Amino acid sequence: MNYRRLGKTGFNISEISLGTWQVGGKWGEAFNHETADRILNTAIDQGINFIDTADVYGGGESEKAVGRFVKSRSERLYVATKCGRQLNPHTNEAYQPKALRGFVEASLRNMGLETLDLIQLHCPPTEVYYRPEIFELFDRLKEEGKILNLGVSVEKVEEALKAIEFPNVTTVQIIFNLFRHRPSELFFPQAKAKDVGIIVRVPLASGLLTGKFSRASTFGQEDHRHFNRQGEAFDKGETFSGVDYDTGLQAVAELQELFPGQENLAPIALRWILSFDEVSCIIPGASKEEQVLSNVSAGQLPPLSTEQRAGVKAIYEKYFKGVVHQLW
């Protein structure tokens, strides 16, 4: 495992880390603590030392599993969680310091921890990034010893750029993958200049970039890949990175031609992301141990060749740049 510095947090974290949206089972299934423990143990045994969760994953069960697990291991493990998505309705007006404080304190109880290494605003409405009083709250929480660092998880480059204007924002979690190139154009250099850590989420476009899906693939009724394709439940950009499914399949077919003999494209997709030095870590999810091992293997691959990188760019420009590039 290779390690990178997480911006001004100073944390030295695994470049391939672990997201826990589906760590207790596949999307839409009831949370399974035994499955979570197996995946978490496999991840840490492979050198992963950074775990990302959220208070809404598994209705709080993900946080409980992560907290219990961290205390069972001797290694220094870094835990990031998120707050804000419990607000209903999830609107700018609902974001109030008192509510967010309550969520942070609930996460501490959920995980049985005294201090959170990193708390992140969980994809709040764009207007929230223009409200200093929201960000000032986390200075108070840091003074109280409840958090060490503040970060944000964003949907749009605009939100990322606005967030890092606040000096206490140490990290930004953003969607970046073979089907979503825009963050590297303006945001990455700005984040590097301000020593902000970049955490890449949805690196495999909700599994599309594994190369294992087809037009015949089906997803469970409670799986966001079934019910959120057009953004019916939350931001469309979360599901398949906002890409039309059939278009995505066409692009994957061309990626498979670009990388012949690769039955599983996931390690290549992750390796491409790692070629960007500004990236601190990637947080692919896993619903079984084999997926953790696949993800970790990306760090052992050689860098993509000049020809392969050019091929990736050509595929992006052919299928996505004119359609989704400016949306997120």
N, C-alpha and C positions, 0 to 999 in steps of 0.2 A: 504494500500500500504506500502511496505517495501522500504527502501532507502539504497543505498550503495555509498561509496565514489568512484568517478571517477578518481582513481589514483592521480597523482600529480597536476591535475587541482584543486583539493580540492573541486570540486562540489559534493554536496550530491544529488544524482539523484535516480529516481524511478527505482527499479530493473526490472520492466516491463515498457518499454518506447514505443515510437512510431516511426516506419519508414514510410516515406511518398511517397515511389515509386508509389503506387497505391491509395493514399489517396483521389484523386479527381475522383475516379471511377476505374473500373476494368482495368487490364493491357490492353493497346492497345486502350482504349476508349479516347475520347476527355476529357480534364480536366474539371471538374465541381466544381466551387467554392462553391456552396451551399452544395454539398456532403462533400467537404473538411471541411467546417465550422462545420457541424454536427459531423463529426468524431473527429475533433480536440476538440470541446467542450466536447464531451463525454469522451475523453481521459483525459483531464485536470480535469473534474468533478470526475473522478475515482482516482485522485491522481498522474497521470503521469505528470512529470515536465521536461522531456527531449524529444526533437523532432529532428529527423534526416531527413535532406532533401538533395538535390543536385541541382546544376544549370541546369542539363539536365532533371530532372524529370518534365514531362509535358511541356517541352520547356521553363522552367523558371516559369511556372504558380504555381508550388508547392512552390517555394521560396516566390513568391508574396503572396500566401495564408497564409503561415506560418508567414511571417513578419506582415501582416495585423492583423492576429489573435493574435499574441503575444502582440501587442499594445492594443488590445481590452480587455485583461485580467489584473487583478491586481496582480496575483501571480508572483513570480520569476520563469520564465521559461527559460530553457537552450536550445539554438538553435545551432545545428551543421549542417554545409553544406559541400559540397565537390566541388573540382575543378579539371579540367584536361581532363575530358571525352569529352569536346567540341572540343578538338584538332582533326583535320582531315587532314592527317591520324594520328591515335593515336599511335605515335611511340616515342621511346626514344629521337630521334633528335628533335621532335616537342616540347618537354618539355624544355622551356626556362624561366628564371626568369621574363622577361618582359611579356610574355604571361600569366603566372600564376598570376602576380600582377593584370593584367587586369581583369582576372576572379574574383579575390577576390573583387576588387572594383565594378565590375558589380553585384556581389551578394549583396553587401552592398546596392547598389541602388535598386535592386530588392526587398529587404526586408524592405527598409526604415530604416535601422539600422546604427548606427555610429560605432559599434564594433561587431565582430562575436565572440561568446563564444568559438567556436571550428571550425576551417577550416581543412578539411581532403583532402589529395591527394586521388584522386578517382581511385583506382586500376591502377596505372601507370605500364608500362612495367618494368620487373624486373631490367633492367639496370639502371633505374632512382634512385634506392635505393643505388647505388654506386657513386652518384654525390653530393658531399657536397654543391656545389653552389646552388642546388635546395633547400636544407633544410635551408641554411643560409638566403635565401630570407625571410623566415617567421620570423626570428629574427628581420629583418628590419621592417616588417609589424607590429610586436608586439610593437616595439619602437615607431612606428607612431600611435599606438592606434587603428589600424584597426582590429586586432585580439587579443584574449587573449591566445589562445592555438592552437598548431598544432597537428594534428593526421594523421593517414593514414588508408585507407581502402585497404585491401590486398586480393589477391587470394590464395597465398601460404604461408605456414609456413616459408619457406626460406625468403620471403620478410618481414614477420613480425619480424623475428629475426634480419635481417639486419637493418630494420627501427629503432628498439629500441636501436641501437648503437649510434644514434644521440640523444644527451641529450635534445633537444627541442621537441622531439616527446613524447607527453603526453598520447596519446591513440592509440590503434589499433583496427580497426573494422575487424572482421574475421568471416568466416563461420564456425559454430560449431553446430552440432545437432545430433540426434540419428543415422543419417547415415554418420556423419563426425566427427570422434573422435580424429583424429591426433593432433589438436592443444593443447590438454590437456597434451600430453606426455612431450614435451620439452618447447614449447612456454609459456604455462601458468606459470610454475615456474620461467622462465626467466623474464617475464613481472612483476610478483609479486616482484621479487628481485629488479627490477628497478622502482617500483611504477608506472607502466604504466597501465592505465585503459583499460579494455577489454570490447569492445562493440560487442555483438554477433549478426550477421546478418544472414539472410536466416535460421532462427531457425526451420522453418516448412518445409524445403526443397520444397519451392515454392508451398506449400499447400498440398503436398503429405502426410505429416505427420498428417494432420487432419483426415485421414482415410475415407475421403468422395469421393475419386476418384476410378474409375474402368477402365477396359480396354475400356469401351464404352464412357468414358468421352472425350469431345472434347473441344478445346480451339480456340478462335478467331484468325483470320489470323494475327493480330497485337500483339498477346500475345506471349511473349518470350517462353512460354511453348509449343507453336506450332512451332515456327520458329528457336529456338536455341537449340534444344535437343542434337545436336552433335557439338555445338559450332560454328555454321555457322556465327553468328553475333558478338558474344563476348565470353568470356571464358565459356566453357561448364559447369564448376563447379558452375556457377550462377544458372543454371536451373536444378531443382531437385537434387541440390548438386553434379551434374555430374554423378548421378546414373542412370543406365538403367531403364526406366520407368516400364517395366514388372517386373524386379527384385525388384524394390521398392515396387510394389504392393504385391509381395509375402512376403516381409519383413513386410509390414504393416499388412497383414493378421496374421502373427505370433505375432506381437505386440498386436493386438486385442485379441488374445488368452491369452496373458500375462496379459492384463488388461480387463477382461471380463466386459461387461455391459457399457463400455465407448463408446458411439456412436461417440463422438468427442474426438479424441486423442490429440488435440492441447494443452490443459492445461497440460496434462501429459508430453508431449514433452518439454514444456517450464519448467515445474517443474524439470525435469531431468537436464536441463542446469543450473538452479538456485542452484543445489546441489554443484556446483563448486564455492568455495568461491572466486576464482580469478576473476570471472566474475563480472563486474561492473553493466552491464545492458544488456537486450535483446531488440532488436528493431523489433518485428514483425510488418508487415504492416497490413492494414485494408482497405477494400473497402466499408465497411458498419459498422454501429455502433455496431451491434451484435458481430462482430469479435473482436472489442475492449473489450467488456465485457467478451467474452470468454478468451481472452488473459490475462486480468487482474485477472481472477479467479484462474490462476495458482499459484499465490502467497499465496492463502488460502489453497492449498492442502497440506496434510502431505508429508514429504519426502518419496521417494520410499523406499521400504523395501530392505533388503539385497538380498532377493530372486529375487525381481523385477530388481534390478540393475544387478544382475548376468544374468538374462534372457535377458536384453537389450544387455549386452556385448556379449552373445552367438549369438544373432541374427546378431549383427554387424560383428562378426568374421565369421559367416557362409556365409553371403551374400556380404560383402563389403571389409573386410580387405585385402583379396588377390587381389582385383580388383582395388580399388580406393584409398586405404590408402596412398600410396606413391606419388600420383599424385598432391595432394594439401597440 
